[in-house]
Amino acid sequence: MNFDDISQLREHHPAWRLLRATSAPLIIAFLGDYFVEKNHGATSASTLVSELDDTLYALNAQTPDMFPRDPAAYLDEWADPQRSWLRKFYPIDSDEAHYDATPALEKAVRFVDELQQRSFVGTESRLHTLIELLRQIVHGSESDPEVRIAELEKRRDQIDAEIAEIRESGISLLDDSGVRDRYQLFSSTARELLSDFREVEENFRRLDRRAREKITSWEGGKGELLADLVESRSDISSSDQGRSFDAFYDFLLSGDRQRELAELVTAVQGMEAIEADRRLRFVHHDWADAAERTQQTVRNLSEQLRRFLEDQTWVEHRRVLDLVRSTEQIALRVRNDPPADGVGLVLDTPGLPIALAFERPFYDARPEPQVDSELEEVTIAESDYEALLAQRFVDSARLLENIRAIVPPRQTAELVDILQLYPVEQGVAEILGYLALSDDEVSIELHRDEETTIDYVDTAGIARRAKLPRVTVTRA
């Protein structure tokens, strides 16, 4: 960075403005403890005002009139767009304002936290981590199988040598400084991960905001806008940040991984060599909460798409009704005094179907059915099991996850809209799989008086079209 870049950041970056603010100690102490240290998510205004009121009462008791303003006034000031240390918004299912921390607040809190002098600074664990990262990069990108096999055999030899050493001379344990070194690295990485989640959430929220702005000002067709929004969402999902987040979220959702992580954290927290941080005891739950908040932001984007489709449909229906009503009113006005040169509208006269009596066919007596009760001998042939083995399994859990990613709780969406975001991969069997879903959370409803079409590509790569009654999906 050059001089101009640094000057620009000093003047405009919210984190730097926070560090320069007169009330920075109060903001960093209160918001840093509530949102960063305790990892609280979006909080209602009444709850946060109550928490801040207790903090101000304690500070004013030490130094009278240090902070004389109302707690709500402080929160509104910190959430002002010119400062952007808090985000004030109204959730979909609530009419009360909520506050949440911004990535700028996280950066400022982390900067101040790192200014404190540490009594112990571990370096060995970081070096091991760096070497392991380099090893993963080099070996993970190696395309020569022989080189990869040679590396695996080398690691196997090292493991065999370590096993032999343990059998001969016993287990070599980490000393206390080694345990503290690694625990310090784990603690800092775990906290940075929570901070990074808030930044990823902010990036997704920025995409959601752009989508809302585009929907509000859009005057073209629905298809063009949907294509544009879906492409933007795909860009986020396929970006390095999106793929890394998806991989982490999948890892976090694994039950085996969560159990292993909980057992490891419990074992480490019980060691006498370290001063256990009680906030890290359930850090994997904090990761899950932060990841869920990020996923909720992505679901909000899908909700915007659904609302846009419903609003557009309602506007088109309203336009048709207005045209019909306008035509009826004009017809009533000219009913008794029609224009001399005609009504100005020419309609094709519909033909009336005329069926003469002589055109009707005579009664045609059907022949009596002949029943043959003697069955022919059946030759038992060899069964072809290839067709049985070629059957495809449609994962209903994946279909339910697709629905949960798009349809918010207590909302309804069209199956066609879901398939636009998650195209059919297993042909008509997957469409039938959606119709056969049986879950307490999701209900499928067929509207037989309306018809819809679904275009998809089957497993052989052939484009096909399915016609079926209109299907809606509702979440409980």
N, C-alpha and C positions, 0 to 999 in steps of 0.2 A: 504494500500500500504506500502511496506517496502522500505528500503533505495535504493535497486537496481532498483525497479520499478520507483522511483522518479528520480534517476540518468538517467535512460533510457529515460524518458520523457523529461528531461532537455536537453539532447543531441540531440534527434531525433524528438520531436514533433514540427510541424511547428509553432503552436501558441506560444510555449515557445521561439523558436528561434526568432520569431518576437519581443517579448518583450525584448529580449537581443540585438536586432540589434541597430546600431548607429542611423540609420534613422527611428527608430520606431515612433517618434512623427509625422514625415511627413506621413508615411504610414497609421498610425491609424487615423490621422486627415483627410487626403484626402479620402482614401478608405472607412473609417468608415462612413464619412459623405455621400459619394456618394452611396455606396451599402447598408449600414445598415440603416442609418437615413432616407435617401430618398427612400430606397427600390427599387433601379434600378436593373433591371435584366442584362442579357448579353448585353454588349455595344460594338459597333464597335470601332476599334482601333483609327480611326480618331477623333471620338467624345471624347473618354477618353483622348487622347493626348491633345486635345484642352482644356479640363477641367483642366488637370494637368498643362498645360503651364500657365494658368491664375493664379493657386495657386503658382507655382514657381516664377512667375513674382512678385507677391505681397510679398512673403517671401524674395526674393533677393533685393527688393526695401528697405526693412527694414535692412537687413544685406547683403551687396554685396558679390556675389560669395559663398553664403551659399550652394546652390545647382547648381553647374555649368553645369551639364550634360544635354543632350537632354531629353525631357520628354519620348520619346519612349524608350530610353535606360533604364530609371528607370522602366518602365512597363515591359520590357523584363526581367530585373533582378528580379522583384517581381514575375514574372510568371515562373521563372526557377524551374524545378522539385526539386532541392535541397532546395528551399525555400517554394514553394507551397502556396503563399499567394494570388495569382491570378491564374485563369485557362484560358489559351489561346487556342482557338480552332477556327475552320472554320465551321460555320453552313452549313447545307445541301444546302440552297438556296442562299448562298452568297460566293463570292470569297475574301472577306475582313476578316482579323482576328478579332475576338471578344474576349473580356475579361469578366470574371465573378468572383465574390468573392468565396472563399472556406470556408468551415466550420471552418477552423483554424483561418481565419481572424475574423469571427463572434465571436469566443471564446475570442480572444485577445481584441477585441473592447468591449465586454461585461465585461471582467475582469477589464479593465481600467475604464469603466463607473461606475462600482460598487465601485471603489476606492474613488470616489468623495463623500464628506460628504453631507448627506441629512439633510435638515432642519426639515423634518417631516418623521417619520417612523411609519407607521400604523401596528398594531398588531392584533386588534380586528377582522378585516375582514379575516385575515389569519386563525385565530382560528375557525371562522365560516366555512370557506372553508374546513379546515381539518376535522371538525366534520361532515360536509355534505358528504365529500368523504368517511369517515369511515361508515357513515350510508348507502351510496350506495353500498359499498363493502359487508357489512353484510347482508343487506336486499336483495341485488341483487343475492346473492348466497344461500339464504334461500329456501330450497326445501319443507318445511312443509307449506301447504296452510293455516292452521289455524294460524300459527305464522305470516304469511304475512298479512292475513286479520286483525288480531289483531293490527298490526302496522298501517295499512291503517285507521282503525277505530280510532286509537289514534290520527293520524294526522288530521282526519276529525273533531274530537272533539276539537283539538287545533284551527283549522280554524273557527269552530263555535264560540268558546270562543272569538277569536279575532274579529269576526264580531259583536258579542254582545257588546264587550268593545267599539268598534267604535261607535255603535249606542247610547251607554249610555254617553260616555265621549268624543267622537270625535276622530280624527285621531292623533296618535302620530308620529311625524316626526323625521327623523334623524337629529342630530345636524350637524354643519359644519364640525367638526372633523371626525364624522362618514362618511360623504359624501367624504371628502378628503381621508380618509383611504381606502375606497372601490375603489375610482378612481385610487389611486396609485397601488392597486393590479391589477385592470383591465389593467392599462397602462403597467406594467411590464410583465404580462401574455401575452398580445397581442404582445409585442415585442419578447418575448421568442418564441412565436409560429412561427413568421416569421423566426427566427433563426433556429428553428427545421426543418422547411420546407427545408432549404438549406442542412441540414444534411441528410434528407430523400432522397433528390434529388441526393446527392453524393453517397449514398448507391445504388440507382437504376442505377446511371451512372457506378458504379463499376461492377455491374452485366452486363451492356451493354458492357463494355470493355472486360470482360472475354468471353462474347459471341463472340465478334469480333476476339479475339485471338484464340478461339477454331475453329471458321469457317476458319480462315486463315490456320491453321495447320492441319485441318481435312482431313483424307485420306480414311475414311470408307464410309458407305452408308448414303444416305440422311435421311432415316427413323430413323437411330440410333441417328444421330446428332439432328434432330428435336425433338425426344423424350427427349433427354437430355436437350435441351434448354427450351422446354416447361415445363419440370419438374422443372428446376431452376426458371422459371418465376412463376410457381405455388407456389413454396416454398416461394418466396417473397410475393406473394399475400396472402398466408395463414399464414404468420408470424404475430406476434403481431403488429409489426410496420406497415405491409401492411394492415392488417384489420383495425387498428386504423386510418390509412390515408384514406382508402376507406370510412369508416364511416364518417369521417370529411368532405371528398369531397362531399359525398351524401348530408350531412347536408347543406353544403355551396351552393349546386346547387338548393336547395329548394327556390322557389320564395317567399313563405310566410315567411320563416325564414330570408331571406335577407331583406325583407321589415321590419320585426320586429326588426332586428338588426340595420338597418339604422335609424329607428325611435328612438330606445333606445339611440344610440350614439348621435343623434342630440339633444335629450332631455337632456342628461348628459352634453354635451358640452355647452349648454346654461345656466347651473346653475351658479349662482354668487359665490357659496361657493368654487368653485374649480378654479384653473388656468388651463384653457383648453389647451391641447396640440393639435395644429392644425394638426399635422401629424396623430393623431388618428381619425380625422374626417371621413376619408375614409379608415380606416384600413381594413374593410371587403373587399374592392376592392383589397387592397394589398394582403390579404390572397388568394383571388381568383387568382390573377396574379401568386403568388408563387406556388399555387397548380397546376395551368395550366402548369407552367414550369416543375414541377415534373411529371405531366402526359405526357408531351411531351417527357421526357426521356424514359418513358415506351413505348411510340409509336415508338421511335427510335429503341428499341429492336425488335419490330414487323417488322419494316422496314428492319432490318438486316436479319431477317428470310426470308422475301420476296425476297430480293436481292440474298440471298444464293440460293434459289430455282431457280431463273431465271438464275443465273450464271451457276449452275450445268446443267440445261437444255441446255443452249447455248453450254457448253463444250461437252456434249454428242452428240448434233447435229453436232458440228464441227468434232468430232471424226468419226462419221458415214460418213460424206462427205469426209474426208481424206481417209478413207478405200475404199470408192467407187472410188475415183479418182486414188488411187494407183492401184486398180485392173484394171481400164481402161488403165492406162499407161503400165502395164505389158502385157495386152492383145494386145496392139498395137505393142509392141516390138517383140512378138512371133507370130504375125499374119502371116508373110511370112516365117518364119523358126520355126515352132513349135517343141518342144522337141520330140526326137524319142520315148521316153517312155511315151508320153502323157503329158498333161498339169499338171498332179498331182492333179487334183481336179475332184471329181466325183459328178455329180448332178443327181438327180432322173429326168428321162424324164417325163415332164408333159404330161398327156393324153389330146388328142384333143376330144372335144365333137362332136360326129357324129350323126346327126339326119337324118334318111332315110325318103324319102317322104311317104312311105307306113305306117310309124309309126305315121304319123300325124292323129289325130282323125277327123272323118267326122263332117260336120256341124250338130249341134244339135239344132233343132228349139225349142225354149223355149215356154211353154204354155202361152196363153194370160192371163193376170191378171183378176181375177173376183172381181168386186167391189160390196160390199153389203152396200147400203146406209141406211139401217134400223139399228139403234143402239139399243142395248139392254138396258133395264132399269137398271140404276145404283143404287145400294143400298147405301145410305149415312151411312157410318160407323163412329164410334167414333174415333176422331183423337187422336193419341198418342203424347202428348206434351213432353214426357220424352226425346225423341230424340232431340227436339228443345232445351230443357234446358241443355242437355248434350254437346251442342256445345262448342268448345274451342275457346277462343279469342287469336289471335296471336298479341302481342304488337309490332307494327311496329316501335315505338320509341326505344324499346330495340334493335331491329335488326339494326336500324340506328346507335345506340350507339356502338354496336359491330363493325360495319364497321369503324366508326370514330376512334375507339381505335386501329385499326390495319392498316388501309389504310391512309397514310398521304395525305394532299391536293395535287391535281394534279398528283396523282399516281393511278396505276391500280393493282389489286390483283385478284387471283383466288378465287371463292366462296368456293372451296374445302379447301383452306388454312385457310379461315376465320372460317369454320366449324370445322377445327382441333383444333383451339384455343378456340372456343366457340361451343361446341358440341350441336347437335340438341336436344331440350328438349320436343318439342311438335309434333314430328313425321313429316310426309310428309307435314302437314299443315304449319309448320315453313319453310320448304324448299320452298314451294309455296309462302309463305310470303316474302321471300327474292326476288323471281322472280317478285313479284307484287309491289315492292317498287316504289313509285313515289315521288321523291323529287328533288328539284333544285340542291342540292349538290351532290347527288349520282345517277349514271346511271348504269343500268344493261344491259349487252349485251350477247346474246346467239350466240354461234358459232356452227351452226347446222352441219357443216362438221366434227366436232370432238365430241367424246363422253367421258363422265366422269362418275365415279361411286361414290356414297356417302354412306358410312356405318353409320347407326344410330340405336338407340334403341327407339322403339315407346313407347307410354304412358303405354302400357301393359307390358313393360319390355322385349319385343321380339326383337332380333337383326334382322335388315332388311337392304336391300341394294337397293338404287334407282339409275337407269340409266337415264341420261338426257344429252342433249347437253352441251358442255363446256361453263361455265358461268364465265364472268369476271365482276368485280365491279370497277368502276372508280369514284373518287371524283373530284369535280370541283375545 
